[in-house]
Amino acid sequence: MPSTDVSRHAAAPTAPGDWAAPTGGGPVSATVALPGSKSLTNRFLVLAAIANDRSRLRRPLRSRDTLLMVQALRSLGVTIDDVPAEGAGEVGELDWLVTPGALRGDTAIDVGLAGTVMRFLPPVAALAGGPVLFDGDPQARIRPMGPVLDALRALGVGIADEGRGTLPLTVQGTGSVPGGEVTLDASASSQFISALLLAGARYDHGVTVHHDGTPVPSEPHIAMTVETLRDAGVDVDDSEPDTWRVEPSEVSSLDVQIEPDLSNAGPFLAAALVAGGSVRVPDWPQHTTQAGDALRDILDTMGADVSFDRQGLTVSGNGSIGGIDIDLRDASELTPIVAALAALASSPSWIRGVAHIRGHETDRLAALATELNSLGGQVTETHDGLRISPSPLRGGLFHSYHDHRMATAGALIGLAVPGVIVEDIATTTKTLPDFVGLWDGMLKGLG
């Protein structure tokens, strides 16, 4: 399990890469157009790479995680070209044209710190014609991989990881995988299940995945995987609880437009609660499997006025924030933003059901408690969440732990608390290429 340095720290002078979070001077009034979903972009990239013909991904997210996926697939022999978007709203807007090819081995893949790359691609690499080495950032080497690796072994794939269950590792690609039925414990990450499902149609006997353990976290992400597979013509049976069956078949080519990333909308919409005023995110989908859609109910519960129509989602507030008692198991990626709001609320909050986020980019529960308490907060870790009580906050250094969602939580705190410095704000490029530009643009409307 990843560890977080919880040693005390005083506010330090700004170092290269640190960022003085701007403080609000009045109600905000802004429209924030967000780029595409990382989760959808990377799922569609994987399916396009093993499809039976060329695919077009429209308005894909171009961030560190998705560019790492593109680089990895290219190293496996997939051709991914930038092509001008048809009817582009902006000059220079590009789509991705993905042309599948015979998957080659004898290559190495850098996963960075991207969970979708490190977990989704080993099942694909098993179809390559030779060994594929996986490695990544130092923090990636402590993120759990064991359940999906053991499942691949049970399905007939050779894996060399020296028994660690983590990176670095080598997948012994042989060009085909027998497939079949496998049972694993996915209580640490829904990505273990999604990884097997995404490649399963190309296995000789398909794949049937049984989960045996405590409830799977972030189940909407599995529903997203199932929906993207069906978009590609793959037969998926998810009618039985904790069981998913993918039939062996071709994967059809795709022509899809990527939805905006709803989880990345969190700090911007929450800004309306913190500063007052309103923030609108256009093109919010009417139907979605993205876990970030839970923001509508969460922000409403914490005191926002939430308006949703075909033009988008608008959140309005008056600077008053109420506490919340919430189980975020299915939308755990929202925990840092909810915790930041809770630290600014007028009543206590309890966030539950998110023990698994100790295994994300960092131990997010320990990191949030450490950083919020360092600014004067009253945050207590529980076994699966956080208890947060109202307390006046002060400025200081807010460490990001190379975690994009920690960095955006620090920015939200800084909107209400003068003197907050967010460490390594560039870590937000993991899923949002220009967070600072979007944040500054939103704040131009402050009174």
C-alpha positions as CSV (number, residue, x, y, z in Angstrom):
1,M,0.0,0.0,0.0
2,P,1.4,3.4,-0.9
3,S,2.6,5.5,2.0
4,T,2.3,9.2,2.4
5,D,4.8,11.3,4.3
6,V,2.8,12.8,7.1
7,S,5.6,14.7,8.8
8,R,4.8,18.2,9.8
9,H,5.8,21.0,7.5
10,A,5.7,24.8,7.8
11,A,4.8,27.1,4.9
12,A,7.9,27.3,2.7
13,P,9.0,29.9,0.2
14,T,7.6,29.2,-3.3
15,A,9.9,26.6,-5.1
16,P,10.0,26.1,-8.8
17,G,6.7,24.6,-9.9
18,D,4.8,25.8,-6.8
19,W,1.8,28.1,-7.3
20,A,0.2,30.8,-5.2
21,A,-3.5,29.9,-5.3
22,P,-5.6,33.0,-6.1
23,T,-8.1,34.1,-3.5
24,G,-11.6,35.1,-4.5
25,G,-12.6,38.8,-4.1
26,G,-16.3,38.3,-4.8
27,P,-18.9,36.2,-6.6
28,V,-17.7,34.3,-9.7
29,S,-19.6,34.3,-13.0
30,A,-18.1,32.0,-15.6
31,T,-18.6,29.3,-18.2
32,V,-15.8,26.7,-18.1
33,A,-15.6,24.4,-21.1
34,L,-13.7,21.3,-20.2
35,P,-11.8,18.8,-22.4
36,G,-12.8,15.2,-22.8
37,S,-13.0,12.5,-20.2
38,K,-9.7,10.7,-19.4
39,S,-11.6,7.5,-18.5
40,L,-13.5,7.4,-21.7
41,T,-10.6,8.5,-23.9
42,N,-8.3,5.7,-22.6
43,R,-11.0,3.0,-22.9
44,F,-11.8,4.0,-26.4
45,L,-8.1,4.0,-27.3
46,V,-7.7,0.5,-26.1
47,L,-10.8,-0.8,-28.0
48,A,-9.7,1.1,-31.2
49,A,-6.3,-0.6,-30.9
50,I,-7.8,-4.1,-31.1
51,A,-10.6,-3.3,-33.4
52,N,-11.2,-4.7,-36.9
53,D,-10.8,-1.4,-38.7
54,R,-9.8,2.2,-38.3
55,S,-11.5,4.3,-35.6
56,R,-12.0,8.0,-35.1
57,L,-12.0,9.5,-31.6
58,R,-13.4,13.0,-31.6
59,R,-12.5,15.6,-29.0
60,P,-10.3,13.3,-27.1
61,L,-8.5,14.4,-24.0
62,R,-4.8,15.2,-24.5
63,S,-3.3,15.0,-21.1
64,R,-0.3,13.1,-19.6
65,D,-2.4,10.0,-18.9
66,T,-3.9,9.8,-22.4
67,L,-0.7,10.7,-24.2
68,L,1.0,7.9,-22.3
69,M,-1.7,5.6,-23.5
70,V,-1.1,6.7,-27.1
71,Q,2.6,6.3,-26.8
72,A,2.2,2.8,-25.3
73,L,-0.2,1.7,-28.1
74,R,2.1,3.0,-30.8
75,S,5.0,1.0,-29.2
76,L,2.7,-2.1,-29.6
77,G,2.3,-1.4,-33.4
78,V,-0.9,0.6,-33.4
79,T,-1.0,3.7,-35.7
80,I,-2.5,6.8,-34.1
81,D,-2.6,9.9,-36.2
82,D,-3.6,13.5,-35.4
83,V,-6.2,14.6,-38.0
84,P,-8.2,17.9,-38.2
85,A,-11.5,17.7,-36.5
86,E,-14.5,17.9,-38.8
87,G,-16.4,21.1,-38.2
88,A,-13.8,22.1,-35.5
89,G,-14.9,24.9,-33.2
90,E,-11.4,26.1,-32.8
91,V,-8.6,26.3,-35.3
92,G,-6.1,23.5,-34.8
93,E,-8.6,21.2,-33.0
94,L,-7.6,17.6,-33.7
95,D,-9.1,14.2,-33.5
96,W,-7.3,10.9,-33.3
97,L,-7.4,8.4,-36.1
98,V,-6.5,4.9,-34.8
99,T,-5.5,2.2,-37.2
100,P,-5.0,-1.2,-35.6
101,G,-2.2,-3.6,-36.6
102,A,-0.6,-6.8,-35.6
103,L,0.5,-6.2,-32.0
104,R,4.3,-6.5,-31.6
105,G,6.3,-7.4,-28.6
106,D,10.0,-6.8,-27.7
107,T,9.1,-3.4,-26.5
108,A,8.8,-1.4,-23.3
109,I,5.9,0.7,-22.0
110,D,6.2,3.7,-19.7
111,V,2.9,3.9,-17.7
112,G,3.9,7.1,-15.9
113,L,1.5,7.2,-13.0
114,A,-1.6,6.3,-15.1
115,G,-3.7,3.5,-13.5
116,T,-5.5,3.0,-16.8
117,V,-2.3,2.4,-18.7
118,M,-0.6,0.2,-16.1
119,R,-3.7,-2.0,-15.6
120,F,-5.5,-1.9,-19.0
121,L,-2.6,-2.7,-21.2
122,P,-1.1,-5.9,-19.7
123,P,-4.1,-7.9,-20.9
124,V,-3.7,-6.3,-24.4
125,A,0.1,-6.9,-24.4
126,A,-0.6,-10.6,-23.8
127,L,-1.9,-10.6,-27.5
128,A,1.5,-9.2,-28.7
129,G,4.1,-11.3,-30.5
130,G,6.8,-11.1,-27.8
131,P,7.6,-9.8,-24.3
132,V,6.5,-6.4,-23.2
133,L,8.1,-4.6,-20.3
134,F,6.0,-2.3,-18.1
135,D,7.4,0.3,-15.8
136,G,6.6,3.9,-14.7
137,D,7.1,6.6,-12.2
138,P,8.5,5.7,-8.7
139,Q,5.0,6.2,-7.2
140,A,3.6,3.8,-9.8
141,R,5.7,1.0,-8.4
142,I,3.7,0.9,-5.2
143,R,0.3,0.9,-6.8
144,P,-1.4,-2.6,-6.5
145,M,-1.4,-4.8,-9.6
146,G,-1.5,-8.3,-8.1
147,P,-5.1,-9.3,-8.7
148,V,-5.1,-8.5,-12.4
149,L,-1.7,-10.2,-12.9
150,D,-2.8,-13.3,-11.0
151,A,-6.0,-13.3,-13.1
152,L,-4.0,-13.1,-16.3
153,R,-1.8,-16.1,-15.2
154,A,-5.0,-18.1,-14.6
155,L,-6.1,-17.3,-18.1
156,G,-2.9,-18.6,-19.6
157,V,-0.6,-15.5,-19.8
158,G,3.0,-15.5,-18.6
159,I,3.9,-12.7,-16.3
160,A,7.3,-12.0,-14.8
161,D,7.2,-9.7,-11.8
162,E,9.4,-11.5,-9.2
163,G,6.3,-12.0,-7.0
164,R,5.9,-8.3,-6.3
165,G,2.4,-7.9,-7.7
166,T,3.6,-4.4,-8.8
167,L,5.7,-2.7,-11.5
168,P,8.1,-3.3,-13.1
169,L,6.9,-6.5,-14.8
170,T,7.1,-8.2,-18.2
171,V,4.1,-9.7,-20.0
172,Q,5.1,-12.7,-22.2
173,G,3.1,-12.0,-25.3
174,T,2.5,-15.1,-27.5
175,G,0.0,-13.6,-30.0
176,S,-3.1,-15.3,-28.4
177,V,-4.6,-15.9,-25.0
178,P,-6.8,-19.0,-24.1
179,G,-9.1,-17.0,-21.9
180,G,-11.9,-18.5,-20.0
181,E,-13.2,-18.1,-16.4
182,V,-11.4,-16.4,-13.6
183,T,-12.2,-15.2,-10.0
184,L,-10.4,-12.3,-8.4
185,D,-10.8,-9.8,-5.6
186,A,-11.3,-6.3,-7.1
187,S,-12.0,-4.6,-3.9
188,A,-8.9,-2.5,-4.3
189,S,-9.7,-1.2,-7.8
190,S,-12.5,-1.6,-10.3
191,Q,-9.8,-1.2,-13.0
192,F,-8.8,-4.9,-12.4
193,I,-12.1,-6.0,-13.8
194,S,-12.2,-3.4,-16.6
195,A,-8.8,-4.4,-17.8
196,L,-9.8,-8.0,-18.4
197,L,-13.1,-7.0,-20.0
198,L,-11.6,-4.6,-22.5
199,A,-9.3,-7.2,-24.0
200,G,-11.5,-10.3,-23.4
201,A,-13.3,-10.3,-26.7
202,R,-9.9,-11.0,-28.4
203,Y,-9.2,-14.1,-26.2
204,D,-9.9,-17.5,-27.7
205,H,-12.7,-18.3,-25.3
206,G,-13.6,-14.8,-24.3
207,V,-13.5,-14.1,-20.5
208,T,-15.8,-14.5,-17.6
209,V,-14.8,-12.5,-14.5
210,H,-16.1,-13.2,-11.0
211,H,-15.4,-10.8,-8.2
212,D,-15.0,-12.4,-4.8
213,G,-14.5,-9.9,-2.0
214,T,-16.0,-6.8,-0.4
215,P,-18.0,-4.6,-2.8
216,V,-16.1,-3.3,-5.8
217,P,-15.4,0.4,-5.5
218,S,-16.2,2.9,-8.3
219,E,-18.7,0.5,-10.0
220,P,-19.8,3.2,-12.4
221,H,-16.4,2.8,-14.0
222,I,-17.2,-0.9,-14.8
223,A,-20.5,0.2,-16.2
224,M,-18.6,2.7,-18.4
225,T,-16.4,-0.2,-19.6
226,V,-19.4,-2.3,-20.4
227,E,-21.0,0.5,-22.3
228,T,-17.9,1.2,-24.4
229,L,-17.6,-2.5,-25.2
230,R,-21.2,-2.6,-26.4
231,D,-20.5,0.6,-28.5
232,A,-17.8,-1.5,-30.2
233,G,-20.3,-4.4,-30.9
234,V,-19.0,-6.7,-28.2
235,D,-21.4,-9.0,-26.4
236,V,-21.2,-8.4,-22.6
237,D,-23.4,-10.1,-20.0
238,D,-23.5,-8.3,-16.7
239,S,-26.9,-9.5,-15.5
240,E,-25.5,-11.5,-12.6
241,P,-24.1,-9.6,-9.6
242,D,-20.3,-9.6,-9.4
243,T,-20.0,-11.5,-12.7
244,W,-19.2,-10.2,-16.2
245,R,-19.0,-12.3,-19.3
246,V,-17.4,-11.1,-22.6
247,E,-18.0,-13.4,-25.6
248,P,-15.1,-13.9,-28.0
249,S,-15.7,-11.8,-31.1
250,E,-14.3,-9.1,-33.3
251,V,-14.2,-5.6,-31.9
252,S,-15.9,-3.2,-34.3
253,S,-14.4,0.1,-35.3
254,L,-15.6,3.3,-33.6
255,D,-16.5,6.8,-34.5
256,V,-17.2,8.5,-31.1
257,Q,-17.2,11.9,-29.6
258,I,-15.7,12.0,-26.1
259,E,-17.8,13.5,-23.3
260,P,-16.3,16.3,-21.1
261,D,-14.5,15.0,-18.0
262,L,-17.1,15.4,-15.3
263,S,-14.8,14.7,-12.4
264,N,-12.5,17.5,-13.6
265,A,-15.5,19.8,-13.4
266,G,-15.5,19.3,-9.6
267,P,-13.2,22.2,-8.5
268,F,-14.8,24.7,-10.9
269,L,-18.4,23.9,-9.9
270,A,-17.4,23.9,-6.3
271,A,-15.9,27.4,-6.7
272,A,-19.4,28.7,-7.0
273,L,-20.1,27.4,-3.5
274,V,-16.9,28.8,-2.1
275,A,-16.9,32.2,-3.7
276,G,-20.6,32.6,-4.4
277,G,-22.0,33.3,-7.8
278,S,-22.4,30.7,-10.6
279,V,-20.3,28.5,-12.8
280,R,-21.6,26.7,-15.9
281,V,-20.1,23.7,-17.6
282,P,-21.5,23.3,-21.1
283,D,-22.2,20.0,-22.9
284,W,-22.9,18.1,-19.6
285,P,-24.3,14.8,-21.0
286,Q,-27.9,13.9,-20.5
287,H,-26.9,10.2,-20.0
288,T,-23.5,9.2,-18.7
289,T,-21.7,6.4,-16.9
290,Q,-19.1,8.9,-15.5
291,A,-18.9,8.9,-11.7
292,G,-18.4,12.7,-11.8
293,D,-22.1,13.1,-12.5
294,A,-22.6,12.6,-8.8
295,L,-21.5,16.2,-8.4
296,R,-25.0,17.3,-9.1
297,D,-26.4,15.7,-6.0
298,I,-23.3,16.3,-3.8
299,L,-23.2,20.1,-4.5
300,D,-27.0,20.4,-4.0
301,T,-26.7,18.7,-0.6
302,M,-23.9,21.0,0.4
303,G,-26.0,24.1,-0.3
304,A,-25.7,24.9,-4.0
305,D,-28.5,25.7,-6.4
306,V,-28.0,23.2,-9.3
307,S,-29.6,23.7,-12.7
308,F,-29.3,21.0,-15.4
309,D,-30.6,21.4,-19.0
310,R,-29.5,20.5,-22.5
311,Q,-27.1,23.4,-22.6
312,G,-25.1,22.2,-19.6
313,L,-24.9,22.2,-15.8
314,T,-24.9,25.4,-13.8
315,V,-24.1,25.6,-10.1
316,S,-24.8,28.7,-8.0
317,G,-24.0,29.5,-4.4
318,N,-23.8,32.3,-1.9
319,G,-20.6,31.5,-0.1
320,S,-22.4,29.3,2.5
321,I,-21.4,25.7,2.6
322,G,-23.0,22.9,4.6
323,G,-21.4,19.7,5.8
324,I,-22.3,16.3,4.3
325,D,-22.5,12.7,5.4
326,I,-21.8,10.7,2.3
327,D,-20.6,7.3,1.0
328,L,-18.3,8.0,-2.0
329,R,-17.5,4.4,-2.9
330,D,-18.9,4.8,-6.4
331,A,-17.4,8.3,-6.9
332,S,-14.2,8.1,-4.9
333,E,-12.3,10.4,-7.3
334,L,-14.4,13.2,-6.0
335,T,-13.1,12.8,-2.4
336,P,-10.4,15.5,-2.5
337,I,-12.9,18.2,-3.7
338,V,-15.6,17.1,-1.3
339,A,-13.1,17.1,1.6
340,A,-11.9,20.6,0.6
341,L,-15.5,21.9,0.6
342,A,-16.1,20.1,3.9
343,A,-13.1,21.8,5.4
344,L,-14.7,25.2,4.5
345,A,-18.2,24.2,5.7
346,S,-20.1,25.5,8.7
347,S,-21.1,22.0,10.0
348,P,-19.3,18.6,10.3
349,S,-18.9,16.2,7.5
350,W,-18.2,12.4,7.2
351,I,-16.9,10.9,4.1
352,R,-17.2,7.1,4.0
353,G,-16.6,4.1,1.7
354,V,-13.3,5.2,0.2
355,A,-10.6,3.0,1.9
356,H,-9.4,2.0,-1.6
357,I,-8.2,5.5,-2.4
358,R,-5.2,4.8,-0.1
359,G,-3.9,3.0,-3.2
360,H,-4.3,5.8,-5.7
361,E,-1.6,8.2,-6.8
362,T,-0.9,8.5,-3.1
363,D,-2.7,7.5,0.1
364,R,-5.3,10.2,-0.5
365,L,-6.9,9.9,3.0
366,A,-3.6,10.4,4.8
367,A,-2.6,13.2,2.4
368,L,-5.9,15.1,2.8
369,A,-5.8,14.8,6.6
370,T,-2.2,15.9,6.7
371,E,-2.6,18.9,4.3
372,L,-5.9,20.2,5.7
373,N,-4.7,19.9,9.3
374,S,-1.5,21.7,8.4
375,L,-3.7,24.7,7.5
376,G,-5.6,24.6,10.7
377,G,-8.3,22.1,9.8
378,Q,-9.8,19.4,12.1
379,V,-9.7,16.2,10.0
380,T,-9.5,12.7,11.4
381,E,-8.9,9.6,9.3
382,T,-11.2,6.6,9.7
383,H,-10.5,3.2,8.3
384,D,-12.5,4.1,5.2
385,G,-12.8,7.8,5.1
386,L,-12.5,11.2,6.8
387,R,-14.4,13.1,9.6
388,I,-14.1,16.8,9.1
389,S,-15.1,19.4,11.6
390,P,-15.4,23.2,11.0
391,S,-12.2,25.1,11.9
392,P,-10.7,28.4,10.7
393,L,-8.0,27.8,8.1
394,R,-4.8,29.7,7.4
395,G,-2.4,30.0,4.6
396,G,0.5,27.7,4.0
397,L,2.1,25.1,1.7
398,F,-0.3,22.5,0.4
399,H,1.6,19.5,-0.8
400,S,0.2,17.7,-3.9
401,Y,2.1,14.3,-3.6
402,H,2.3,14.2,-7.4
403,D,-1.5,13.8,-7.3
404,H,-3.6,15.9,-9.6
405,R,-6.7,15.8,-7.4
406,M,-4.8,16.9,-4.4
407,A,-3.5,19.9,-6.3
408,T,-7.0,20.9,-7.4
409,A,-8.2,20.5,-3.8
410,G,-5.5,22.9,-2.7
411,A,-6.6,25.4,-5.4
412,L,-10.2,25.3,-4.0
413,I,-9.0,25.9,-0.5
414,G,-6.9,28.8,-1.7
415,L,-10.0,30.4,-3.2
416,A,-11.3,31.0,0.3
417,V,-8.0,31.2,2.4
418,P,-5.3,33.8,1.6
419,G,-1.7,32.6,1.4
420,V,-2.2,29.0,0.2
421,I,0.7,27.8,-2.0
422,V,0.0,24.6,-4.0
423,E,3.1,22.4,-4.5
424,D,3.8,21.3,-8.1
425,I,0.6,22.6,-9.8
426,A,1.8,21.0,-13.0
427,T,0.8,17.6,-11.7
428,T,-2.7,18.6,-12.8
429,T,-1.7,18.0,-16.4
430,K,-2.2,14.3,-15.6
431,T,-5.8,14.7,-16.6
432,L,-6.3,18.4,-17.3
433,P,-3.8,20.0,-19.6
434,D,-4.3,23.7,-18.6
435,F,-5.8,23.7,-15.2
436,V,-4.2,27.0,-14.2
437,G,-5.4,28.7,-17.4
438,L,-8.9,27.5,-16.9
439,W,-8.9,28.5,-13.2
440,D,-7.5,32.0,-13.9
441,G,-10.1,32.4,-16.7
442,M,-12.9,31.5,-14.4
443,L,-11.7,34.0,-11.8
444,K,-11.6,36.9,-14.2
445,G,-15.3,37.4,-13.4
446,L,-14.7,37.9,-9.7
447,G,-16.1,41.1,-8.3
